[in-house]
Amino acid sequence: MMFRPLPLLTIASLIALAILLWLGTWQVQRMVWKDDLNARIEARVTAPASPLPPMSNWADMDIVGNEYRSFRVRGTFDHEGEVHAFTVLSSPKGKKNGPGYWVLTPLALEGGGTVLINRGFVPEDAKDLATRPAGAGPGPVEITGLLRRTVLRARFVPEPDLGGNVWFARDVAAMAAWRKVTDAAPFFLDAADSAPGGLPQGGETRLEFRNNHFGYALTWYGLAIVLVAFYFAFHHAAGRLGRVKGKS
């Protein structure tokens, strides 16, 4: 066999091949990580609810390690302190969906401290608290919910419309400061159940995270194969790769 590789093309092809293989391997690693994440979240969600640690322990809590774990709290809602975070609920577990808001309400705990409770989803026409009086009753309540990390506003996310009480990121510290809550927890809880009357519609936490990394890995590895095939096909067409004919 005769093979006379073109130096510059060979170097460029090897660099491109290394990048494609690295990208494919990275996607495989991401796939394994995502599968493990889903398994850990499933284990946390199905575990029995625990009492929320007292306010004195919040600063030392492993919030990442406890995210999506179920906790119980008891306290009194400040319904007038509702905060509304815009969302579009596309795959609801309840009856309502489409554009609307997450309703986050301060809950003053009996043992001290305040936790923002994401009571659930309301459609746009139910943003006003007066449209859902059944879910705004007075008195102490007991709430079970999944612990969630605060969501900081990314650069491309709009600033909140404070005049209209419309937020685009569930930033606990910013929301608490706006409502002048000085003892807020550095996390919030997603309520497991809907409020009386059905709104806000609870239990809408997204628990499955899309895992398309296997397909991405196949794409990168497939491009690597195509690159190798193109490289040798080009050399063959250029007369630089082939069987040497014997002299007669």
C-alpha positions in Angstrom: 0.0 0.0 0.0 1.1 3.5 -0.8 0.2 6.4 1.5 1.6 9.9 1.2 -0.3 12.2 3.7 -0.5 15.9 3.2 1.2 17.4 6.3 -1.1 20.4 6.9 -4.3 18.5 6.2 -3.1 15.7 8.5 -2.3 18.0 11.4 -5.6 19.9 11.0 -7.5 16.6 10.8 -5.8 15.2 13.9 -6.7 18.3 15.9 -10.3 18.2 14.7 -10.5 14.5 15.5 -9.2 15.1 19.0 -11.8 17.8 19.6 -14.7 15.7 18.3 -13.6 12.7 20.4 -13.3 14.9 23.5 -16.8 16.4 22.9 -18.3 12.9 22.5 -16.6 11.7 25.7 -17.7 14.8 27.6 -21.3 14.1 26.6 -21.0 10.5 27.8 -19.8 11.9 31.2 -22.7 14.4 31.2 -25.1 11.5 30.5 -23.8 9.5 33.5 -23.9 12.6 35.7 -27.5 13.4 34.7 -28.6 9.8 35.3 -27.1 9.9 38.8 -28.7 13.3 39.4 -32.2 11.9 38.5 -31.6 8.9 40.7 -30.6 11.1 43.7 -33.5 13.4 43.2 -35.9 10.5 43.0 -34.5 9.1 46.3 -34.9 12.5 48.0 -38.4 13.1 46.8 -39.7 9.7 47.9 -38.2 9.9 51.3 -40.5 10.9 54.2 -40.8 14.6 55.0 -38.7 15.9 57.9 -39.2 18.9 60.1 -37.3 21.9 58.7 -34.2 22.7 60.8 -34.6 25.8 63.0 -33.5 29.2 61.9 -30.3 29.0 63.9 -29.1 26.1 61.6 -30.0 27.7 58.2 -26.6 29.3 57.7 -24.9 25.9 58.0 -27.4 23.9 56.0 -26.2 22.0 53.0 -28.8 23.5 50.6 -27.4 21.7 47.5 -27.4 18.4 49.3 -30.9 18.9 50.6 -32.5 20.3 47.4 -35.6 18.4 46.4 -35.8 16.9 49.9 -39.3 17.1 51.5 -39.7 19.2 54.7 -42.6 20.2 57.0 -43.1 23.7 58.3 -45.8 25.3 60.4 -46.6 29.0 60.5 -48.8 31.8 59.3 -48.9 33.2 55.8 -48.5 36.9 55.0 -50.8 36.8 52.0 -50.4 40.5 51.3 -46.7 39.8 50.9 -47.1 37.5 47.9 -44.5 37.7 45.2 -45.3 36.6 41.6 -42.7 35.0 39.4 -43.6 34.7 35.7 -43.6 31.3 34.2 -45.2 29.2 31.4 -46.4 25.9 32.7 -46.4 23.5 29.8 -46.7 20.1 31.4 -49.0 20.6 34.4 -49.9 17.9 36.9 -53.0 19.9 37.8 -55.8 21.4 35.7 -54.2 24.8 34.9 -51.4 25.5 32.5 -50.0 28.1 30.1 -48.6 31.5 31.0 -49.0 32.6 34.6 -47.1 33.0 37.8 -45.5 31.1 40.7 -46.9 32.6 43.9 -44.3 32.9 46.6 -45.7 33.8 50.0 -43.8 34.5 53.2 -44.6 32.0 55.9 -43.7 33.2 59.4 -42.7 30.1 61.3 -43.9 29.3 64.8 -40.3 28.7 65.9 -38.9 31.8 64.4 -37.8 32.8 60.9 -39.6 33.2 57.6 -39.6 30.8 54.6 -40.9 31.8 51.2 -43.3 29.1 50.1 -43.9 28.6 46.4 -47.5 27.8 46.8 -47.8 26.9 43.2 -49.0 28.1 39.8 -51.8 30.6 39.0 -52.9 31.6 35.4 -52.6 35.2 34.4 -56.2 36.0 35.2 -55.8 34.8 38.8 -52.7 36.8 39.6 -54.7 39.1 41.9 -55.1 37.7 45.4 -58.7 38.9 45.4 -59.6 36.4 42.7 -58.8 33.4 44.9 -60.0 34.2 48.4 -60.4 30.5 49.3 -56.6 30.1 49.3 -55.9 33.1 51.5 -57.4 32.0 54.8 -56.0 33.2 58.1 -54.5 31.2 60.9 -51.6 28.8 61.2 -51.1 26.2 58.5 -48.8 23.2 58.1 -47.0 23.0 54.7 -45.0 20.1 53.2 -42.8 21.1 50.4 -39.6 20.4 48.5 -36.6 22.5 49.4 -35.3 24.5 46.4 -32.3 26.7 45.9 -32.6 30.4 45.2 -32.5 31.3 41.5 -30.3 34.3 40.9 -31.2 36.5 37.9 -29.0 35.7 35.0 -27.6 38.6 32.8 -30.1 38.0 30.0 -33.1 37.7 32.4 -35.2 41.0 32.7 -35.2 43.0 35.8 -38.3 42.5 38.0 -41.2 44.8 37.4 -41.6 45.9 41.0 -44.6 48.1 40.2 -46.5 45.2 38.8 -45.0 42.6 41.2 -43.7 40.5 38.3 -40.4 38.7 38.8 -38.5 36.6 36.3 -36.2 34.8 38.6 -37.0 33.3 42.0 -34.2 35.2 43.9 -35.1 34.6 47.5 -32.8 37.3 48.9 -34.1 40.0 46.5 -37.7 39.1 47.0 -37.4 39.0 50.8 -35.6 42.4 50.8 -38.3 43.9 48.6 -41.0 42.6 51.0 -38.9 43.8 54.0 -38.6 40.3 55.4 -35.4 40.4 57.5 -35.3 36.8 58.8 -35.9 34.9 55.5 -34.4 31.5 54.8 -31.8 31.3 52.0 -34.0 28.9 50.2 -37.7 28.4 49.4 -40.1 25.4 49.6 -42.2 24.2 46.7 -45.6 23.3 48.2 -46.6 19.7 47.6 -50.4 20.4 47.6 -52.7 23.0 46.1 -54.2 25.7 48.3 -57.9 25.5 49.3 -60.0 26.3 46.2 -57.3 24.8 43.9 -55.3 28.0 43.4 -52.4 28.4 43.7 -51.9 24.9 42.1 -49.2 23.2 44.1 -47.2 20.0 43.4 -45.8 21.4 40.1 -42.1 20.9 40.8 -40.2 19.7 37.8 -38.5 16.5 38.9 -37.3 15.0 35.7 -34.4 16.6 33.9 -34.1 16.0 30.2 -31.1 13.7 29.3 -30.3 14.0 25.6 -26.6 13.5 26.1 -26.5 10.0 24.5 -27.7 11.5 21.3 -25.2 14.3 21.5 -22.4 11.8 22.1 -23.5 9.8 19.0 -23.4 13.0 17.0 -19.9 14.0 18.0 -18.6 10.4 17.5 -20.4 10.2 14.2 -18.7 13.4 13.0 -15.4 11.9 14.1 -16.0 8.8 11.9 -17.1 11.0 8.9 -13.9 13.1 9.4 -11.7 10.0 9.2 -13.5 8.7 6.2 -13.3 12.0 4.4 -9.6 12.3 5.2 -8.7 8.9 3.6 -11.2 9.4 0.7 -9.5 12.7 -0.1 -6.1 11.2 -0.1 -7.3 8.3 -2.3 -8.9 10.7 -4.8 -5.6 12.7 -4.9 -3.6 9.6 -5.7 -1.9 9.6 -2.4 -3.5 6.4 -1.1 -3.8 3.1 -2.9 -2.2 -0.1 -3.9 1.1 0.1 -5.7 0.9 -1.7 -9.0 3.7 -4.1 -9.7 6.0 -3.4 -12.6 5.5 -5.7 -15.7 
